[in-house]
Amino acid sequence: SMLGGLHAGRPMSSSYDPHAFLELLRDDHAQLLERFADHAQATEPRVQQGIVDELCKALEVHLRLEDELLHPLAERLLQNTHAEPHAVRGEIEHDIVRNLLERLRDAYAGEPTFIATLGVLHATLISHV
């Protein structure tokens, strides 16, 4: 199950085991990408819209987990290293994803804007992973 459903009720705390948390994020990335495949196979706009609604909710929780737990940890670990630009890139990618999610909320399944935005979101997630 995606973090959006599985962990929605759990408090966001730094008490997570970092290795288990990273494994959860990896699994979540894979499941988020699977939802794009589900969308591609769906033919009815109503079903497509439902899949994208679920995807958006799960992504919002996923972004929040990364922002509140992963990014602060990465900043501490990568401070003053050559890897620091990678952490900044993650923040920029999150801003892009939030913008795309907002665009998806304002569009309807099957519309050119919806299809194009979903495609850019998919490509962004692939590069993020």
C-alpha positions in Angstrom: 0.0 0.0 0.0 1.2 3.5 -0.8 2.3 5.8 2.0 -0.8 8.0 1.3 -3.0 5.2 2.5 -0.8 3.1 4.7 0.8 5.9 6.8 -1.8 8.7 6.6 -2.7 8.4 10.3 0.8 8.0 11.6 2.5 11.0 13.2 5.4 12.5 11.4 8.3 12.0 13.8 12.0 11.7 13.5 11.8 8.4 15.5 11.6 6.4 12.3 14.4 4.0 11.7 16.3 5.7 8.7 16.9 2.4 6.9 13.3 1.3 7.2 12.1 4.7 6.2 14.3 4.8 3.1 13.0 1.3 2.2 9.4 2.6 2.6 10.2 5.5 0.3 11.6 3.2 -2.3 8.6 1.0 -2.2 6.3 4.0 -2.4 8.1 5.3 -5.5 7.5 2.0 -7.2 3.9 1.9 -6.2 3.3 5.5 -7.3 4.8 4.6 -10.7 2.5 1.5 -10.9 -0.5 3.9 -10.6 0.6 5.5 -13.8 0.4 2.1 -15.5 -3.0 1.6 -14.0 -4.1 4.9 -15.5 -2.7 4.0 -18.9 -4.8 0.8 -18.9 -8.0 2.5 -17.8 -10.3 3.5 -20.6 -13.1 5.3 -18.8 -12.5 9.0 -17.8 -14.3 8.4 -14.5 -11.9 5.5 -13.7 -8.9 7.5 -14.9 -9.9 10.5 -12.7 -10.3 8.2 -9.7 -6.8 6.8 -10.2 -5.3 10.2 -10.6 -7.1 11.5 -7.5 -5.6 8.6 -5.5 -2.2 9.3 -7.0 -2.4 13.0 -6.0 -3.3 12.2 -2.4 -0.6 9.6 -2.1 2.0 12.0 -3.6 1.0 14.8 -1.2 1.7 12.5 1.7 4.9 11.2 0.1 6.2 14.8 -0.4 5.3 15.7 3.1 7.2 12.7 4.5 10.3 13.5 2.4 10.1 17.2 3.3 9.7 16.6 7.0 12.0 13.6 7.5 14.3 12.9 4.6 15.3 16.4 3.6 16.3 17.6 7.0 18.4 14.4 7.5 20.0 14.8 4.1 20.9 18.4 4.8 22.6 17.4 8.1 24.5 14.6 6.4 25.4 16.4 3.2 26.3 19.8 4.6 29.5 21.1 3.1 29.9 18.1 0.8 29.9 17.8 -3.0 26.5 16.0 -2.7 24.7 19.1 -1.4 23.4 20.1 -4.9 21.6 16.8 -5.0 19.6 17.7 -1.9 18.7 21.1 -3.4 17.6 19.3 -6.6 15.2 17.2 -4.6 13.6 20.4 -3.2 13.2 21.9 -6.7 11.7 18.6 -7.9 9.2 18.8 -5.1 8.2 22.3 -6.0 7.6 21.1 -9.6 5.5 18.2 -8.5 3.4 20.4 -6.2 2.8 22.7 -9.2 1.8 19.8 -11.4 -0.5 18.4 -8.7 -2.3 21.8 -8.6 -2.7 21.8 -12.4 -4.1 18.3 -12.3 -6.7 19.4 -9.7 -7.9 22.1 -12.1 -8.2 19.7 -15.1 -10.4 16.8 -16.1 -9.5 13.4 -17.3 -9.1 13.2 -21.0 -8.5 17.0 -21.5 -5.2 17.9 -23.3 -4.0 19.8 -20.2 -4.7 16.8 -18.0 -2.9 14.4 -20.3 0.1 16.6 -20.8 0.4 17.4 -17.0 0.2 13.8 -16.1 2.9 13.0 -18.6 5.2 15.6 -17.2 4.5 14.4 -13.7 5.3 10.8 -14.7 8.6 11.9 -16.3 9.5 14.0 -13.2 8.8 11.0 -10.9 10.9 8.7 -13.0 13.9 11.1 -12.9 13.4 11.7 -9.2 13.7 8.0 -8.3 
